[in-house]
Amino acid sequence: MTAPAYSLRRRLLLWLFLATALLGLAALGDTWREANRTAQAVSDRVLFGSALAIAEQVSLDETGVLEVDIPYSSLEMLTSTAQDKVFYRVEGPNGAFLSGYTDLPLLNPAVGEAAFADGQFGNVAIRTVTLARVISTGERALAFRVAVAESTRARQALAREILLRAGLRLGVLALAVAVIVWAAVTVALRPLRQLGGAIETRSPDDLRAVTLAAPQEVGPLIGAINGFMGRLDTALAALRHFTGNASHQLRTPLSVVRTQLALMERAQNPAQASAAMDQAKSALTRAERVLAQLLVLARVDAAQSAGAMHSVDLAETARQITAEMVPAALHAGIDLGYEGPDHLHARCEAVLLSEMLKNLIDNAISYAGRGAIVTVRVQALPTGAVLAVEDNGPGLDLSRAPKRGQNLRQDTANTAKNGSAGYGLGLAICAEISALFGAEFHLRQGAENRGLGVEVVFPKGQGEAL
């Protein structure tokens, strides 16, 4: 079950807008605190100026008693913004009431200082400033206090106005960021659309690497796509290779079977029918052998990128496979033997090594002829570890043998005729297994310039006798 598809563009935009919204809310919260501090400072400055204006109007009368002439303009400037309520109180020495609201609470600042406080006067929230001053009569100093209070509506209105203006600016900024982000995401995702278009317009059999100028972040994706297309091309080539070989190698034995069955139908006597039956069985046996080799060939193709190479005891494997093939060699009248050290290691894949050696020995047993000698030889040379199978039978026409093992699949099959068709395919399989191991595959004449010798030379440094 595949996961539901989602839009990368919408997801990016969603996260970016959420981040912008959170940052905007944090900015608004900080703006609100700053707006309150600014409104407080501005209002306190006006409140202090009003109290100072009243304090400057405190004087002495002719009898030396304090009196005050309230400048109402100093109170009106507090109520001009938001129709705030204003309260004041002037108190002389020893708490003597001079003017204002008798129940307005006073603070006790030091002489010459001012004190601010928030409070409640009746059912109104107020902000109060109290000034402590001294007036001198020449003989003595008379202390007095002036308190002015106003309701907090003005400062709250100022804070809201500051917040509103900041919010509007942030809103415009957020809208501009949204437009920029939308455009940026669209441009940033354009290489992905171009990559999709480049692949979509290709034909199904076009598996070339994608060459598209793209940002570094898209590079790994293009590399992964190219790697996958390369592996897919290899797999398809292996499939075509297998089907081509199968159709080529199986056509002859199946044609023989079809012909022999037709002969059996027209046979005039049991002897003719029996001969046709024997020919059909022989053709089926060859087809079965060829099919087994094709399956090995398919395994070789599948192992091209498997990377399963490791150190294998070449000598022990050769000795074991030789021992397994001795009964078949005796049945064919072949003298099969092994020569070499007890242990010699090479880097390869154990199962494919066994298949290659079985093919080489089986070819030698099948085509060397009764009475021939087949030798499996393993040795360590300065050029590397060598695995060889040679016989003294009729051999193979080496004049048409290709120089490089990779061409053996077609050329050796073409040089083989009818009954020896499996010979060419068997050598082709061995050549491809050798190439997979990174080894060299050589055909030469056998001992005493007779028969066929096949050598697989593993790279230098792989062979280590123990």
Secondary structure, 3 states (H helix, E strand, C coil): CCCCCCCHHHHHHHHHHHHHHHHHHHHHHHHHHHHHHHHHHHHHHHHHHHHHHHHCCEEECCCCCEEECCCHHHHHHHHCCCCCCEEEEEECHHHCEEEECCCCCCCCCCCCCEEEEEEEECCEEEEEEEEEEEEECCCCEEEEEEEEEEECHHHHHHHHHHHHHHHHHHHHHHHHHHHHHHHHHHHHCHHHHHHHHHHHCCCCCCCCCCCCCCCHHHHHHHHHHHHHHHHHHHHHHHHHHHHHHHHHHHHHHHHHHHHHHHHHHHCCCHHHHHHHHHHHHHHHHHHHHHHHHHHHHHHHHHCCCCCCCEEEEHHHHHHHHHHHHHHHHHHCCCEEEEECCCCEEEEECHHHHHHHHHHHHHHHHHHCCCCCEEEEEEEEECCEEEEEEEECCCCCCHHHCCCCHHHHHHHHHHHCCHHHHHHHHHHHHHHHHHHHHCCEEEEEECHHHCCEEEEEECCCCCCEEC
